[in-house]
Amino acid sequence: MPLPLTPLAGGFGAEAHLDLTSPDVPAGQLADALHRHRVLVFPGQHLNHADLLAAAGHFGTMDTHVDHTYTVPGFPGITTISNITQDGTRIGIYDGDQEEEWHADNSFKPNLTRATLLYSVITPAAGGQTRFADTTRAYAELPAARKKELDGLRAVHSIQQLGALQSQANGGQSSTTTGSLSANPDVEHPLVLTHPVTGARSLLLGSMVISHITGIDRADGARLVNELLDHATSAPYLYTHRWRQGDLVVWDNLATLHTASPCDSSRHHRLLYRAAIR
């Protein structure tokens, strides 16, 4: 039976009305659908931590080499994302109420995350949306001369720079600088990825994590990254997800960028659990 999918507004992504705890989940179709649509939304889920791990298994092998500062005890690979404070301590990854940082998950690692799952448990009444950019179509629609310019260029992704810029932007608040991965060395990735499954090309960018482009002047490299980000995150390539309790969103991390949106933590709590696919 075909997977029931409804296209999302924005030109990419699809909503799937499917109970992911059902024994009849068409697992073989899920990864294909993700590669085709790049973002999948599964509304109305009721998942415990074991269910989330099982759902992640439909898309590939879980990545357990994650920031252990914020993992759920007993469930390596599940990370807490939250603006909630208990006894003066943040219970999950949180980088300030005004957090906005376009990125692909874990681009500061040598091996990129293939896909990410994010499950909403407490949803804010205002703010806290997640915006996605279709960097596959954004690359496809670049002028031929710009594509030629990008061939062979590689960017250095730095978790140290990411933490420093997050702290500057958020009054000293950065989960990155206090996390267990903060000492990771810088890594290089191509500015243009070729997807290992679809063969499609996409832009791998980041508004804070890229320190420079190898082999070119730093100012020129920063200007190029900013120009590409402005293009890839412009309205034609965006989908904004307004969270509902029980939403599970899965995205192809090799074909999109994403960012959180501002949320007033003094008025609106948010709690999500994340799993990543190697």
Disulfide bonds with the S-S distance in Angstrom:
none
